[in-house]
Amino acid sequence: MRNQKAVSPWAWVPTLYFAEGIPYFLDNTVSVMLFTRLGVPNSTMALFTGMLYLPWVIKPLWSPFVDVIRTKRWWIVAMQILLSLAFVGLTLSIPHPDAGLIATGSTPVSLFAVMLCLFWLTAFASATHDVAADGFYMLALEGKQQSFFVGIRSLFYRLASVFGQGGLIALAGLLEIRWGNIPLAWQMTLLVASVVFALITLWHIWFLPRVEQEQPAETRQSGKDIMHGFGHSFATFFTKRGILLALLFMLIYRLPEAFLVKMLPPFLVQNPEVGGLGLTTASVGVIYGTFGVIALALGGILGGFYASRFGLRRSMIPMVLAITLPDALYLWLSIAQPDSQLWITVAVFIEQFGYGFGFTAYMLYLMHFAKGEYQTSHYALSTGFMALGMMLPGMVAGYIQEAVGYTGLFWLVMACCLLSIAVTLFVRSSLQDETKENL
């Protein structure tokens, strides 16, 4: 193994956060398109892919053990090896329903039982990898290096999104057209993802520096002590001032997006006869998975600059409007069903840019609310509620879409936008009250 002093952060920071993003987007985005293209009904697809958020909801429950059991480097490498094996399993376990069954859109989810188990495994391994990677980043880099590389890690996490949501889906679409065999196209696509992730794992086995020493058994915290400390931080979280309003904000601010995120891929790809836009899989990969991700990143960058200049309280109204009002574009698309891919691309770009801009206020509020004793634990709990706010609506979005159609679903999304704006106004008012008390 190379001496850790000789290993530049450039050799592992970009690849570590690229590796962090791949399983997340494979579980929560690529799986949506895979099930849709293999003919699984929207209701079933959204329910089971929505449940894959659960590990990110509950990861604060086991994250303390990652800190004290073995080293963070060990957890990173172990989880990447496990994920590599799971990706190979996904490649081998993909079902091959016939074209007629796929065309009916009624492929039974029972065919995907093994795949769903492996998706669950990758979700838990990915959530654990997130905990270890973030902790390793803070241990392996000094303060100035952490500040310098924070933009690099964010960039490569977004590139993982482009690779997953854009590249893999576009590749699957091109293979669908070339071979005329949807299951085989997706099997080869998952094989590509497996090979890429396995190569990154091998890279980290060699280049990830050793910056920790395992704690001797006699100095390690016992499981009882860990759970006692976590239980105390958990209890104090729910006694923080303004906890009810904070929880409402965590669950409602992104409510419109929670309904949208599971239904946009099928909306874009399904036939106009059932309310979709009839795009090819490859087009969705380019429009939503590439241009959409670029817009999301640009919006996030601008949101960071805006919030740093005007502060959280003054930024909340512009940002909640940015994250909600562009959702009306999907309502327009469902009504007009334009043939032009240019207009569809513009609509997706604007909505994703607004989401990236508006999401900044959400993350800043979570950091603000977590301040004080047990800041790290309280922030982790807040992100758990953030994931819960995406998980629950996403699980039922497919049932709603099948009941009222895409246009009806998007009207519901617009109603949820009003709730997001309302809860933001209440939170903004509470921030103003806190500011007055601190004067």
Secondary structure, 3 states (H helix, E strand, C coil): CCCHHHCCHHHCHHHHHHHHHHHHHHHHHHHHHHHHHCCCCHHHHHHHHHHHHHHHHHHHHCHHHHHHCCCHHHHHHHHHHHHHHHHHHHHHHCCCCCHHHHHHCCCCHHHHHHHHHHHHHHHHHHHHHHHHHHHHHHHHCCHHHHHHHHHHHHHHHHHHHHHHHHHHHHHHHHHHHHHCCHHHHHHHHHHHHHHHHHHHHHHHHHHCCCCCCCCCHHHCCCHHHHHHHHHHHHHHHCCCCCHHHHHHHHHHCCHHHHHHHHHHHHHHHCCHHHCCCCCCHHHHHHHHHHHHHHHHHHHHHHHHHHHHHHHHHHHHHHHHHHHHHHHHHHHHHHHHCCCCHHHHHHHHHHHHHHHHHHHHHHHHHHHHHHCCCCHHHHHHHHHHHHHHHHHHHHHHHHHHHHHHHHHHHHHHHHHHHHHHHHHHHHHHHHHHHHHHHCC
